[in-house]
Amino acid sequence: VYACPNGHLVCKKCKSESCPTCRVGMGNRKSLLAITVIENIEHMCKFVDCKEFLAVDKIDEHEKVCNHRSVSCPYNLCSEKISLSKLVEHLGKKTCSYDSVPIVVESSSKSGRANFRVNSDPTRSEMNWNVKSFSFQDVNLAVLPVKFDHFYYFIMVMFESEKECSNYNIEMDVHERDSTSQDSEFSFKFRGKPISIDLKQNERMYQGLTVNNKGMEKILSKSK
C-alpha cells in the first residue's frame, strides 16, 4: 500500500505518478500502518458463492482451488464461465452434455464406457460432440471428443486442480463399437493424467488421445 506525502493511500494496482486524491507526486512511500492492518485482517474469497475468510498471505492459494472458482464449461462450443460447484448442474441441462447426471463408475471396475456417434460425413475436417460426464469416488470428470484439422481428439477433463489431477492415472481406449480394445482389429490407447478443469479450452486439446483420420475411418468401417 502506497501513501502520498499528504497521507492518501493507494493500492499497487491503482498507483500512478500522481495521487488520485490530491494530485501530488506519489513517489514510492509505503504506509506501514496500512500494510500491518491488511496483513492482520481476514479477507473474504472473491468468488460469490464462497463464504471463506482467510489471511492475506493465504487468500491467493485458496482462490486457486476454491470449490466455487470460475471455470470454463468443458464443452468446446460453450463459452460460459461457471462456478465449479455448479458445473455438474450446468451439464445436467443436457445442452452441453449427453447426460442429465454423471455416469457413476464403480470403484471395483474403475472403468466406464462412452459411445459417440458420427452421424454426418466422416470426411469433414471439423466436428464437435457433447461431453459425456462421469463420477468416480466423488470426483467428477468429462470426456470431450473433438475433430479438428482431420484429427480426432479425446480429452478427459477432471473437475479438480492440476495438483489433484496429478494423483490420478487414466487410460482411454478408442475401438470398434460393441467390442473391446483387445478384440478390435483397430484401436488406439492413451495412458496419462486427466486434464484439470482449470486449463483453458485451447490448452486442453492436445493433452489426451489423438487419432488420425485414416485410423478412425478404419474403426468406423468396422463398427457399421
C-alpha positions in Angstrom: 0.0 0.0 0.0 1.5 3.3 -1.1 1.0 6.7 0.6 1.3 10.1 -1.0 3.1 12.9 1.0 -0.4 14.0 2.3 -1.2 10.6 3.6 -3.6 9.4 1.0 -3.4 5.6 0.4 -3.3 3.9 -3.0 -3.0 0.2 -3.7 -0.4 -1.3 -6.0 -2.8 -1.8 -8.9 -4.1 1.8 -8.7 -0.8 3.5 -8.2 0.2 6.1 -10.8 2.6 9.0 -11.0 0.2 11.3 -9.1 -2.1 10.8 -6.2 -5.7 10.3 -7.4 -7.0 12.4 -4.4 -4.7 15.4 -4.2 -2.7 15.1 -7.4 0.7 15.5 -5.8 3.5 13.2 -6.9 3.1 9.7 -5.4 6.7 8.6 -5.1 7.3 5.1 -3.6 6.4 5.7 0.1 4.6 2.8 1.7 2.2 3.0 4.7 3.5 0.6 7.3 0.3 1.0 9.3 -1.9 0.1 6.3 0.3 -2.9 5.5 0.1 -4.1 9.1 -3.7 -3.8 9.2 -4.1 -5.6 5.8 -1.8 -8.5 6.9 -3.7 -9.0 10.2 -7.3 -8.9 9.0 -9.1 -11.7 7.2 -10.1 -11.3 3.6 -13.2 -12.8 2.0 -12.8 -15.1 -1.0 -13.6 -13.2 -4.2 -15.9 -15.9 -5.6 -19.6 -15.1 -4.9 -20.7 -18.5 -3.6 -17.8 -18.9 -1.2 -18.0 -17.6 2.3 -14.4 -18.3 3.4 -12.4 -15.6 5.2 -8.6 -16.0 5.1 -5.4 -14.1 5.9 -3.9 -12.1 3.1 -1.0 -14.5 2.7 -3.4 -17.5 2.2 -6.2 -16.0 0.1 -4.4 -16.4 -3.3 -3.7 -20.1 -2.7 -7.3 -20.7 -1.5 -8.8 -19.0 -4.6 -6.8 -21.2 -6.9 -8.5 -24.3 -5.5 -11.8 -22.8 -4.2 -14.7 -25.1 -4.9 -16.6 -22.1 -6.2 -13.9 -20.7 -8.5 -14.9 -19.7 -12.1 -14.1 -22.4 -14.7 -15.0 -22.8 -18.4 -17.5 -25.4 -19.4 -15.7 -28.4 -20.9 -17.9 -28.4 -24.0 -15.9 -26.9 -26.9 -18.8 -24.8 -28.2 -19.8 -23.3 -24.9 -18.1 -20.1 -23.8 -19.9 -19.9 -20.5 -17.9 -19.4 -17.2 -19.5 -21.2 -14.3 -18.8 -21.7 -10.6 -17.1 -25.1 -10.2 -19.7 -26.0 -7.6 -22.4 -25.6 -10.2 -20.7 -27.2 -13.2 -22.4 -30.6 -12.8 -25.8 -28.8 -12.6 -24.9 -26.8 -15.8 -24.0 -30.0 -17.7 -27.2 -31.6 -16.4 -29.3 -29.3 -18.5 -28.2 -31.5 -21.4 -27.2 -28.6 -23.7 -23.5 -29.3 -23.4 -23.7 -32.9 -22.1 -25.5 -36.1 -23.2 -26.2 -36.9 -19.5 -28.6 -35.3 -17.0 -26.5 -36.8 -14.2 -22.9 -38.2 -14.4 -22.5 -41.9 -15.1 -21.2 -43.5 -11.9 -18.0 -45.5 -12.4 -17.9 -48.3 -9.8 -14.7 -48.4 -7.7 -14.5 -52.2 -8.3 -14.3 -51.8 -12.1 -12.6 -48.4 -12.4 -13.8 -48.1 -16.0 -16.6 -46.6 -17.9 -17.8 -46.6 -21.5 -18.8 -43.6 -23.7 -20.3 -44.0 -27.2 -20.1 -41.2 -29.7 -22.0 -41.5 -33.0 -20.7 -40.0 -36.2 -24.0 -39.1 -37.9 -22.5 -36.8 -40.6 -19.9 -37.1 -43.3 -16.8 -38.6 -41.5 -14.6 -36.8 -44.1 -15.5 -33.4 -42.6 -12.3 -31.7 -41.2 -14.1 -30.4 -38.1 -16.8 -31.8 -35.8 -17.9 -31.4 -32.2 -19.8 -33.7 -29.8 -21.4 -33.0 -26.5 -19.4 -34.3 -23.5 -20.0 -37.4 -21.5 -19.9 -36.9 -17.8 -18.7 -39.5 -15.2 -18.3 -39.7 -11.5 -15.7 -41.8 -9.7 -15.3 -41.8 -6.0 -17.0 -38.4 -5.6 -14.7 -36.9 -8.3 -16.4 -35.7 -11.5 -15.0 -36.0 -15.0 -16.0 -35.3 -18.5 -14.8 -36.9 -21.8 -14.7 -34.5 -24.6 -14.3 -35.6 -28.3 -13.4 -33.0 -30.9 -12.4 -33.4 -34.6 -10.1 -30.6 -35.8 -8.0 -30.4 -39.0 -8.7 -34.1 -39.8 -7.6 -35.4 -36.4 -9.9 -36.7 -33.6 -9.0 -35.6 -30.0 -10.4 -37.3 -26.9 -9.8 -35.3 -23.7 -10.6 -36.4 -20.2 -11.2 -33.3 -18.0 -11.3 -33.7 -14.2 -13.2 -31.1 -12.2 -10.2 -30.6 -9.9 -7.0 -28.6 -9.7 -3.9 -29.6 -11.6 -2.3 -30.7 -8.3 -5.2 -33.0 -7.6 -5.2 -34.4 -11.1 -1.6 -35.4 -10.7 -2.7 -38.0 -8.2 -4.7 -39.9 -10.8 -3.8 -42.1 -13.8 -6.2 -42.7 -16.6 -6.4 -44.9 -19.7 -8.6 -44.1 -22.7 -9.3 -46.6 -25.5 -11.0 -45.9 -28.8 -12.1 -49.0 -30.5 -14.8 -50.6 -32.6 -18.4 -50.5 -31.4 -19.7 -53.4 -29.3 -16.2 -54.7 -28.8 -13.1 -54.1 -26.6 -9.7 -52.7 -27.4 -8.3 -56.2 -27.2 -10.8 -57.7 -29.6 -10.9 -54.8 -32.1 -8.9 -55.1 -35.3 -8.2 -51.4 -34.9 -7.9 -49.5 -31.6 -6.0 -46.6 -30.0 -5.0 -46.1 -26.4 -3.8 -43.2 -24.2 -2.3 -43.5 -20.8 -1.5 -40.5 -18.7 -3.1 -37.9 -16.3 -6.5 -36.3 -16.6 -6.6 -32.6 -17.6 -7.6 -30.1 -15.0 -10.8 -28.1 -15.5 -8.7 -25.0 -14.7 -6.9 -25.2 -18.0 -8.3 -23.0 -20.8 -10.2 -24.7 -23.6 -7.4 -24.1 -26.2 -4.8 -25.7 -23.8 -6.7 -29.0 -23.4 -7.0 -30.3 -26.9 -3.5 -31.8 -27.3 -3.3 -33.4 -23.9 -5.2 -36.6 -24.5 -5.8 -39.3 -27.1 -5.2 -38.2 -30.7 -6.4 -40.4 -33.6 -5.7 -39.6 -37.2 -8.5 -39.6 -39.8 -7.4 -42.8 -41.5 -7.3 -44.7 -38.3 -10.7 -43.5 -37.3 -12.2 -44.4 -40.7 -11.0 -48.0 -40.2 -12.7 -48.1 -36.8 -15.9 -46.7 -38.2 -15.9 -49.1 -41.1 -15.7 -52.0 -38.7 -18.5 -50.5 -36.5 -21.3 -50.4 -39.0 
